[in-house]
Amino acid sequence: MRTRIGLFVALAAFWLVLTDQYQPLYLTIGAVSAAGVAWLLGDFFGDALGEPKPLRLLPLRLARLARFTAWLVGRMITSSAELAVVVLRPSLPTEPGFVRFRTGLRNPLARSTLANSITLVPGTLTVRVIGEEFLIHALWPAAADDVRSGELQRRIAELFGEEPDPQPVASTWVPAEDER
């Protein structure tokens, strides 16, 4: 029940920020929408998030989120610059390929965050996720270094309060021509 209430409050606040409308009609639509989504998805978020954390841990969790977001945005900027150089200089070689690995992240929301973070970084794309097994496409091997070294998983584990793996299990690079 606490998960549904928290989800309702978050969604209602998000609605207010997006619409910036405070007339009764808009407030009613927002409240009904937020309540409906919270009621429908409350169990999903409850399972994904686990037990609610004490409110006293909120500043620590927000600090972790800010640190992760800053790091990810930095990686996005760096990768965008690398990709721009490759696009502007077609003579530079690319070596598209795939990385297969297993992650030790237990929380489904943490694995989803991992998949989405990989896709947000230019030059990499999450192709498939089955349980703990990931298939990632990268335009060159260095584009997937954060995944292969375990840095991204370590940061996401820290964000979700999990024990980090030293590095992904069975990380392999397969050139795109070999993947059929």
LUMVEXTI-468061 format. One record per residue: residue number from 1; residue in three letters; x, y, z of N, C-alpha, C in turn. Coordinates in steps of 0.02 Angstrom, whole numbers, plus 50000, padded with zeros to 5 digits. Layout:
BEGIN
NUM;ALA;X;Y;Z;X;Y;Z;X;Y;Z
...
***
This chain:
BEGIN
1;MET;50041;49940;50000;50000;50000;50000;50043;50063;50000
2;ARG;50099;50061;50039;50144;50119;50040;50173;50132;49971
3;THR;50186;50078;49934;50214;50086;49867;50164;50122;49822
4;ARG;50101;50103;49826;50050;50135;49785;50042;50209;49803
5;ILE;50044;50224;49868;50037;50294;49889;50097;50334;49865
6;GLY;50157;50307;49873;50217;50342;49850;50215;50352;49774
7;LEU;50193;50300;49738;50189;50306;49666;50137;50358;49646
8;PHE;50080;50359;49681;50029;50409;49667;50056;50480;49677
9;VAL;50090;50491;49733;50118;50557;49747;50169;50577;49694
10;ALA;50213;50531;49676;50263;50546;49625;50231;50562;49558
11;LEU;50182;50522;49538;50149;50533;49474;50109;50597;49473
12;ALA;50075;50612;49529;50036;50674;49533;50083;50735;49529
13;ALA;50140;50731;49564;50188;50786;49561;50216;50794;49490
14;PHE;50230;50737;49458;50256;50739;49390;50203;50770;49343
15;TRP;50141;50753;49352;50086;50781;49313;50084;50857;49321
16;LEU;50090;50880;49383;50087;50952;49395;50146;50989;49363
17;VAL;50205;50958;49365;50264;50989;49335;50256;50992;49259
18;LEU;50230;50938;49230;50223;50937;49157;50168;50983;49131
19;THR;50111;50984;49166;50055;51023;49140;50057;51096;49161
20;ASP;50081;51109;49222;50083;51176;49249;50013;51208;49246
21;GLN;49963;51167;49256;49893;51190;49256;49862;51173;49324
22;TYR;49828;51222;49354;49801;51212;49421;49725;51222;49423
23;GLN;49692;51219;49365;49620;51223;49363;49591;51156;49387
24;PRO;49532;51157;49416;49503;51095;49443;49500;51037;49392
25;LEU;49484;51052;49330;49480;50999;49279;49548;50964;49271
26;TYR;49602;51002;49264;49668;50973;49256;49691;50936;49319
27;LEU;49676;50964;49377;49694;50930;49440;49657;50864;49446
28;THR;49593;50862;49426;49553;50801;49429;49580;50749;49380
29;ILE;49594;50769;49319;49621;50723;49269;49688;50695;49294
30;GLY;49731;50738;49321;49795;50715;49347;49788;50667;49404
31;ALA;49743;50682;49451;49733;50639;49509;49704;50571;49488
32;VAL;49656;50571;49443;49627;50508;49420;49678;50467;49382
33;SER;49717;50500;49339;49769;50464;49301;49822;50435;49348
34;ALA;49845;50475;49395;49896;50452;49441;49870;50395;49485
35;ALA;49808;50400;49507;49778;50347;49548;49770;50283;49508
36;GLY;49748;50289;49445;49740;50230;49403;49806;50194;49390
37;VAL;49857;50232;49373;49922;50202;49360;49951;50172;49424
38;ALA;49944;50208;49480;49970;50182;49544;49933;50117;49563
39;TRP;49869;50114;49552;49831;50054;49569;49851;49996;49523
40;LEU;49859;50010;49458;49876;49957;49410;49948;49932;49418
41;LEU;49995;49977;49431;50066;49959;49431;50096;49954;49501
42;GLY;50056;49964;49552;50082;49962;49621;50117;49897;49638
43;ASP;50087;49841;49618;50118;49776;49632;50184;49768;49595
44;PHE;50185;49789;49533;50247;49784;49494;50303;49823;49527
45;PHE;50289;49886;49545;50341;49926;49576;50359;49900;49645
46;GLY;50310;49873;49681;50324;49844;49746;50372;49785;49740
47;ASP;50361;49742;49690;50406;49685;49679;50475;49709;49656
48;ALA;50476;49758;49611;50540;49781;49583;50581;49819;49635
49;LEU;50548;49859;49675;50584;49900;49723;50597;49866;49789
50;GLY;50561;49813;49803;50569;49778;49867;50535;49816;49923
51;GLU;50556;49802;49983;50527;49836;50041;50541;49911;50038
52;PRO;50493;49952;50059;50507;50024;50061;50565;50040;50108
53;LYS;50607;50086;50087;50665;50106;50127;50644;50160;50176
54;PRO;50677;50164;50233;50661;50217;50281;50672;50286;50250
55;LEU;50630;50332;50270;50633;50400;50242;50700;50434;50259
56;ARG;50732;50415;50314;50795;50445;50333;50850;50431;50282
57;LEU;50841;50378;50240;50891;50361;50190;50881;50400;50125
58;LEU;50828;50440;50120;50813;50476;50059;50871;50521;50036
59;PRO;50902;50561;50081;50958;50603;50057;51016;50562;50028
60;LEU;51031;50506;50059;51084;50462;50033;51065;50435;49964
61;ARG;51003;50413;49956;50981;50386;49892;50980;50440;49838
62;LEU;50960;50500;49856;50961;50555;49808;51032;50574;49788
63;ALA;51078;50571;49836;51149;50585;49821;51176;50532;49773
64;ARG;51159;50469;49785;51181;50415;49740;51153;50426;49670
65;LEU;51088;50445;49666;51057;50456;49601;51090;50515;49565
66;ALA;51105;50568;49602;51138;50626;49571;51208;50607;49545
67;ARG;51245;50569;49585;51312;50548;49565;51309;50503;49503
68;PHE;51262;50456;49502;51255;50411;49444;51234;50451;49382
69;THR;51186;50496;49390;51162;50535;49334;51218;50579;49305
70;ALA;51257;50610;49348;51313;50652;49324;51363;50609;49286
71;TRP;51379;50551;49312;51427;50507;49278;51399;50485;49210
72;LEU;51335;50465;49208;51305;50442;49146;51302;50498;49094
73;VAL;51284;50557;49115;51282;50614;49068;51353;50628;49042
74;GLY;51403;50623;49085;51472;50631;49063;51491;50579;49011
75;ARG;51471;50516;49022;51485;50463;48973;51448;50476;48908
76;MET;51387;50502;48912;51349;50517;48852;51383;50572;48811
77;ILE;51408;50622;48845;51442;50677;48810;51506;50653;48778
78;THR;51546;50615;48815;51609;50588;48788;51596;50543;48728
79;SER;51547;50498;48735;51532;50452;48680;51503;50489;48620
80;SER;51464;50541;48632;51438;50582;48577;51494;50614;48538
81;ALA;51544;50639;48573;51602;50670;48539;51640;50618;48499
82;GLU;51651;50559;48528;51686;50505;48492;51648;50485;48429
83;LEU;51583;50479;48436;51541;50459;48379;51540;50514;48326
84;ALA;51538;50576;48347;51539;50632;48299;51604;50632;48258
85;VAL;51660;50617;48290;51724;50614;48255;51722;50559;48202
86;VAL;51693;50502;48220;51689;50446;48172;51642;50464;48114
87;VAL;51587;50497;48129;51540;50516;48076;51571;50569;48030
88;LEU;51606;50617;48059;51635;50671;48019;51697;50649;47980
89;ARG;51728;50595;48001;51786;50568;47966;51771;50495;47947
90;PRO;51739;50485;47891;51720;50417;47872;51780;50371;47861
91;SER;51839;50400;47853;51898;50357;47844;51918;50321;47908
92;LEU;51895;50345;47965;51910;50311;48028;51873;50244;48030
93;PRO;51908;50193;48051;51876;50127;48050;51828;50117;48109
94;THR;51775;50081;48094;51731;50057;48148;51736;49981;48146
95;GLU;51724;49952;48202;51726;49879;48207;51664;49857;48246
96;PRO;51605;49861;48214;51544;49844;48250;51546;49772;48274
97;GLY;51518;49763;48333;51517;49695;48361;51469;49691;48419
98;PHE;51469;49634;48450;51424;49620;48506;51462;49600;48568
99;VAL;51435;49619;48624;51462;49598;48689;51408;49557;48723
100;ARG;51427;49497;48743;51381;49454;48782;51408;49451;48853
101;PHE;51364;49460;48901;51386;49453;48971;51327;49438;49016
102;ARG;51344;49414;49075;51294;49402;49127;51309;49451;49183
103;THR;51257;49480;49210;51265;49527;49265;51244;49494;49330
104;GLY;51271;49519;49384;51252;49494;49450;51199;49537;49483
105;LEU;51173;49587;49447;51121;49629;49476;51058;49587;49488
106;ARG;51033;49588;49549;50975;49545;49566;50909;49581;49556
107;ASN;50907;49645;49568;50846;49683;49564;50826;49693;49491
108;PRO;50764;49675;49472;50743;49684;49402;50746;49757;49380
109;LEU;50732;49803;49426;50735;49874;49408;50808;49895;49396
110;ALA;50855;49866;49432;50926;49881;49421;50948;49854;49353
111;ARG;50924;49794;49334;50941;49767;49268;50910;49809;49213
112;SER;50850;49833;49224;50818;49877;49175;50856;49943;49168
113;THR;50879;49969;49224;50920;50030;49223;50985;50018;49185
114;LEU;51014;49960;49195;51075;49942;49158;51062;49941;49083
115;ALA;51009;49908;49062;50993;49904;48991;50980;49973;48961
116;ASN;50942;50013;48996;50926;50080;48971;50988;50126;48971
117;SER;51030;50119;49021;51091;50160;49023;51138;50143;48966
118;ILE;51143;50079;48950;51184;50058;48893;51158;50090;48829
119;THR;51093;50088;48819;51062;50115;48759;51068;50191;48755
120;LEU;51068;50225;48812;51073;50297;48813;51142;50322;48791
121;VAL;51193;50282;48799;51261;50303;48781;51270;50292;48705
122;PRO;51285;50345;48668;51293;50338;48596;51348;50287;48578
123;GLY;51334;50247;48528;51381;50196;48506;51367;50127;48534
124;THR;51320;50123;48582;51302;50058;48611;51226;50051;48611
125;LEU;51204;49989;48608;51132;49975;48607;51120;49907;48640
126;THR;51072;49905;48685;51052;49842;48715;51007;49807;48665
127;VAL;51029;49749;48641;50991;49712;48591;50942;49664;48623
128;ARG;50966;49629;48676;50924;49578;48706;50943;49570;48780
129;VAL;50892;49560;48821;50903;49544;48891;50858;49485;48908
130;ILE;50890;49432;48931;50852;49373;48954;50878;49357;49023
131;GLY;50838;49373;49074;50859;49363;49142;50920;49405;49158
132;GLU;50976;49372;49174;51038;49407;49190;51085;49412;49129
133;GLU;51064;49386;49073;51106;49383;49013;51089;49441;48966
134;PHE;51142;49478;48946;51134;49537;48903;51172;49526;48838
135;LEU;51144;49553;48784;51178;49556;48720;51178;49630;48700
136;ILE;51239;49657;48692;51248;49729;48678;51282;49736;48610
137;HIS;51258;49783;48570;51291;49800;48507;51332;49864;48519
138;ALA;51393;49865;48492;51435;49924;48497;51468;49937;48430
139;LEU;51480;50001;48414;51510;50018;48350;51585;50003;48348
140;TRP;51617;50001;48405;51687;49982;48411;51697;49954;48481
141;PRO;51748;49914;48491;51757;49881;48556;51763;49930;48615
142;ALA;51795;49986;48606;51804;50033;48662;51738;50064;48685
143;ALA;51688;50065;48640;51623;50093;48658;51590;50054;48715
144;ALA;51607;49991;48720;51577;49948;48771;51623;49936;48830
145;ASP;51675;49977;48837;51723;49967;48892;51692;49971;48961
146;ASP;51645;50018;48971;51613;50025;49036;51573;49963;49054
147;VAL;51545;49930;49003;51507;49869;49015;51555;49811;49028
148;ARG;51606;49805;48986;51652;49748;48991;51694;49751;49055
149;SER;51710;49811;49077;51751;49818;49138;51709;49810;49202
150;GLY;51643;49817;49195;51599;49812;49253;51586;49878;49287
151;GLU;51613;49933;49260;51605;49999;49290;51531;50019;49293
152;LEU;51495;50010;49239;51425;50028;49237;51384;49987;49287
153;GLN;51396;49922;49289;51360;49879;49336;51376;49899;49408
154;ARG;51439;49915;49421;51459;49935;49489;51422;49998;49511
155;ARG;51418;50046;49466;51383;50108;49482;51308;50097;49492
156;ILE;51278;50053;49452;51207;50039;49461;51195;49999;49525
157;ALA;51240;49954;49541;51234;49917;49604;51237;49965;49663
158;GLU;51282;50014;49660;51287;50064;49713;51222;50104;49717
159;LEU;51194;50122;49659;51133;50161;49657;51076;50124;49691
160;PHE;51072;50058;49680;51017;50018;49708;51035;49985;49775
161;GLY;51094;50000;49801;51114;49973;49865;51130;49899;49864
162;GLU;51151;49872;49807;51170;49802;49801;51246;49796;49807
163;GLU;51269;49736;49824;51340;49722;49824;51363;49718;49751
164;PRO;51413;49757;49732;51435;49756;49662;51475;49694;49645
165;ASP;51468;49670;49583;51510;49617;49557;51577;49648;49539
166;PRO;51632;49610;49544;51696;49638;49523;51696;49655;49449
167;GLN;51665;49614;49408;51657;49628;49337;51605;49579;49310
168;PRO;51578;49594;49251;51527;49549;49224;51554;49479;49212
169;VAL;51511;49431;49219;51531;49362;49208;51529;49346;49134
170;ALA;51581;49316;49108;51583;49292;49039;51572;49347;48988
171;SER;51608;49402;48994;51603;49456;48946;51646;49439;48885
172;THR;51614;49437;48826;51651;49420;48765;51633;49469;48710
173;TRP;51683;49485;48669;51673;49528;48610;51669;49484;48549
174;VAL;51615;49493;48509;51606;49455;48448;51598;49505;48391
175;PRO;51643;49506;48341;51634;49551;48284;51566;49539;48250
176;ALA;51537;49592;48223;51470;49588;48195;51465;49537;48138
177;GLU;51519;49528;48099;51516;49481;48044;51507;49410;48069
178;ASP;51532;49395;48130;51527;49327;48157;51460;49313;48189
179;GLU;51421;49364;48205;51358;49356;48241;51301;49345;48191
180;ARG;51283;49283;48179;51228;49268;48133;51187;49212;48159
***
